[in-house]
């Protein structure tokens, strides 16, 4: 007869674990844009489902202990299991967070941002110069600091994920709200789209570069960049970045002449660094 309360305890523990996990995991979804909210909720639920085994095991253990009491057998009391589930989930999230990006690794990421300008760039001079041009157009500079930039005000230091901070400001008489962040001013929906496809572990500078290159690839501009067709390439990705040409976002884009000049300066720098 003891197997019945143990099983019931496990089921309640699993259900409580999933419910509480989903509640915690979905909290950031309220900060994202409408276009990314559905994706965020679905991914949060997928993550929450992973906790059912842990909740079932601990719930079963609680049931095993309480099953020795006749009162428990005669009258099932969910409040005991609910309390146990909350304690269990606290332990669960402590463990799960420790398997993510630790404070030491975050410090490493911050150090990488501040020193990356002295490291060899993993891409060709033309692609490196093109990426630097986008960073400059989007954030005002192409230096390591650009990887920490929030869309309108301030910076962020936690590179474990996209900051998911929505900011608003007037642009040409229109109030614009955005979650854009980083060197390429990636939106939350861009993060939810590309991160799983590229299996990105964080929002570090290296990951931000990969996201930008993915958008360049999707717009068939990589071959133009490597062939030296800068004008063609920059126009192809203009629909991605409002600061570039060939779009109608009306957010004070750079001129083609400005983009050309900056690109040539960066290209010369990267070519020299490769010699």
C-alpha positions in Angstrom: 0.0 0.0 0.0 2.9 2.4 0.5 3.5 2.5 -3.2 0.3 4.5 -3.8 1.2 7.6 -1.6 4.8 7.5 -2.9 3.5 7.6 -6.5 1.0 10.3 -5.7 3.7 12.3 -4.0 6.0 11.9 -7.0 3.3 13.0 -9.5 2.4 16.1 -7.4 6.1 16.9 -7.0 6.7 16.6 -10.7 3.6 18.8 -11.5 4.7 21.4 -8.9 8.2 21.4 -10.2 7.1 22.0 -13.8 4.6 24.7 -12.8 7.1 26.6 -10.7 9.9 26.2 -13.2 7.7 27.6 -15.9 6.7 30.5 -13.8 10.4 31.4 -13.1 11.7 30.7 -16.6 8.9 32.8 -18.2 9.4 35.9 -16.1 11.8 37.5 -18.7 9.2 37.1 -21.4 7.4 40.1 -20.1 10.3 42.3 -21.0 10.6 41.2 -24.6 8.8 42.5 -27.7 5.4 41.2 -28.8 7.1 39.4 -31.7 9.4 37.5 -29.4 7.0 36.8 -26.6 5.4 33.6 -28.0 8.8 32.1 -28.8 10.0 33.0 -25.3 7.0 31.4 -23.7 7.4 28.2 -25.7 11.1 27.9 -24.9 10.4 28.6 -21.2 7.9 25.7 -21.2 10.3 23.4 -22.9 12.9 24.2 -20.2 10.4 23.8 -17.4 9.5 20.2 -18.6 13.0 19.2 -17.9 12.5 19.6 -14.2 9.7 17.0 -13.9 12.1 14.1 -13.2 13.7 16.0 -10.3 10.4 16.9 -8.8 9.1 13.3 -9.2 12.1 11.8 -7.4 12.0 14.3 -4.5 8.2 14.1 -4.3 8.5 10.3 -4.1 11.1 10.5 -1.4 8.8 12.9 0.6 5.9 10.5 0.1 8.1 7.6 1.3 8.9 9.4 4.5 5.3 10.5 5.2 3.8 7.2 4.2 4.9 5.8 7.5 2.4 8.0 9.2 -1.1 6.6 9.3 -2.5 10.0 9.0 -0.9 10.5 5.6 -2.3 7.2 4.4 -5.8 7.9 5.5 -5.9 11.6 4.4 -3.7 12.9 1.7 -2.4 16.4 2.4 -1.1 18.2 -0.7 0.2 21.1 1.4 3.1 19.0 2.6 4.1 18.2 -0.9 3.6 21.7 -2.1 6.0 23.0 0.5 8.5 20.2 -0.4 8.2 21.1 -4.1 9.1 24.7 -3.4 12.1 23.8 -1.4 13.1 21.2 -4.1 12.8 23.8 -6.8 14.9 26.2 -4.9 17.7 23.6 -4.8 17.0 22.7 -8.5 17.4 26.3 -9.7 20.5 26.8 -7.6 22.1 23.7 -9.3 20.9 24.6 -12.8 22.2 28.2 -12.5 25.6 26.8 -11.4 25.8 24.8 -14.6 25.3 28.0 -16.7 27.7 31.0 -16.9 29.4 31.4 -13.6 30.7 34.7 -12.2 34.2 33.6 -13.1 33.3 33.0 -16.7 31.4 36.3 -16.8 34.5 38.1 -15.6 36.4 36.3 -18.4 33.9 37.6 -20.9 34.3 41.1 -19.6 38.0 40.7 -19.9 37.6 39.5 -23.4 35.6 42.6 -24.3 38.3 44.9 -23.0 41.2 43.1 -24.6 39.8 41.7 -27.8 41.2 44.5 -29.9 44.6 43.1 -29.4 43.6 39.5 -30.3 43.8 38.2 -33.9 40.5 38.4 -35.7 39.1 35.0 -36.8 37.7 36.3 -40.1 39.1 37.7 -43.4 40.2 41.3 -43.5 37.2 42.2 -45.7 34.6 40.5 -43.5 36.3 41.9 -40.4 36.2 45.4 -41.8 32.6 45.0 -42.9 31.6 43.9 -39.4 33.5 46.8 -37.9 31.6 49.2 -40.2 28.2 47.8 -39.0 29.3 48.2 -35.4 30.3 51.8 -36.0 27.1 52.6 -37.9 24.9 51.0 -35.2 26.7 52.1 -32.0 29.0 55.0 -32.9 32.2 53.0 -32.6 33.6 49.6 -33.5 35.7 49.1 -30.4 35.2 46.4 -27.8 33.0 48.7 -25.8 30.4 48.5 -28.6 29.6 44.9 -27.6 28.1 46.2 -24.3 25.9 48.9 -25.8 22.1 49.1 -25.0 20.0 50.7 -27.7 19.5 54.2 -26.3 21.1 54.5 -22.8 23.7 52.6 -20.8 25.6 49.4 -21.2 25.3 45.8 -19.9 27.9 43.5 -18.3 26.2 40.1 -18.2 27.0 38.3 -21.4 25.3 35.1 -20.4 22.3 35.9 -22.6 20.7 38.8 -24.5 20.0 41.6 -21.9 16.3 41.7 -22.9 15.9 45.3 -21.9 13.3 47.4 -23.7 14.1 51.2 -24.0 12.2 54.0 -25.6 13.3 57.3 -27.1 12.0 59.9 -29.7 13.5 59.6 -33.2 12.5 62.2 -35.7 9.3 63.0 -33.8 8.3 59.4 -33.3 8.6 57.4 -30.1 10.6 54.3 -30.8 10.8 51.4 -28.4 13.4 48.6 -28.9 15.3 45.8 -27.2 18.3 46.2 -29.5 21.6 45.5 -27.7 25.2 44.8 -28.4 27.6 45.8 -31.1 25.1 44.9 -33.9 22.0 46.1 -31.9 20.4 42.7 -32.1 16.7 42.5 -31.1 15.3 40.0 -28.6 13.5 38.2 -31.4 16.8 37.9 -33.3 18.3 36.2 -30.2 15.4 33.8 -29.9 15.7 33.0 -33.6 19.4 32.6 -34.1 20.7 31.4 -30.7 19.3 27.9 -30.9 20.1 27.5 -34.6 23.8 28.4 -34.1 23.9 26.8 -30.7 25.2 29.9 -29.1 26.1 29.5 -25.4 26.1 33.2 -24.6 25.8 36.7 -25.9 29.5 37.3 -25.8 31.3 39.4 -28.5 32.2 36.2 -30.4 28.5 35.2 -30.4 27.4 38.6 -31.5 29.8 38.4 -34.4 28.3 35.1 -35.4 24.8 36.4 -35.3 25.7 39.3 -37.5 27.4 37.0 -40.0 24.3 34.8 -40.0 22.2 37.8 -41.1 24.8 38.7 -43.7 24.6 35.1 -45.0 20.8 35.1 -45.0 20.9 38.1 -47.2 23.4 36.6 -49.7 26.0 39.2 -49.0 29.0 37.2 -47.9 30.3 36.5 -51.5 29.9 40.2 -52.3 32.0 41.2 -49.3 34.8 38.8 -50.1 34.7 39.9 -53.8 35.1 43.5 -52.8 31.6 44.6 -53.8 31.0 46.7 -50.8 28.2 48.9 -52.1 26.2 45.8 -53.2 26.8 44.0 -49.9 25.9 47.0 -47.7 22.7 47.5 -49.6 21.7 43.9 -49.2 21.9 44.0 -45.4 20.3 47.5 -45.2 17.0 45.9 -44.3 18.6 44.3 -41.2 20.3 47.4 -39.8 18.5 50.7 -39.7 21.8 52.7 -39.7 22.7 51.5 -43.2 21.4 52.5 -46.6 18.7 50.8 -48.7 15.9 50.9 -46.1 13.0 53.1 -45.1 13.3 53.0 -41.4 14.0 56.8 -41.2 16.3 56.5 -38.2 19.1 58.7 -39.4 21.2 56.2 -41.4 24.8 56.8 -42.4 25.4 57.8 -46.0 27.0 55.5 -48.5 30.0 57.8 -48.6 30.5 57.7 -44.9 30.2 53.9 -44.8 32.7 53.6 -47.7 35.3 55.8 -45.9 35.0 53.9 -42.6 35.1 50.5 -44.3 38.3 51.4 -46.2 40.0 52.6 -43.0 39.1 49.4 -41.2 40.1 47.3 -44.2 43.5 48.8 -44.2 43.9 48.2 -40.5 42.9 44.6 -40.7 45.1 44.0 -43.8 48.1 45.4 -42.0 47.4 43.3 -38.9 47.5 40.1 -41.0 51.0 40.8 -42.5 
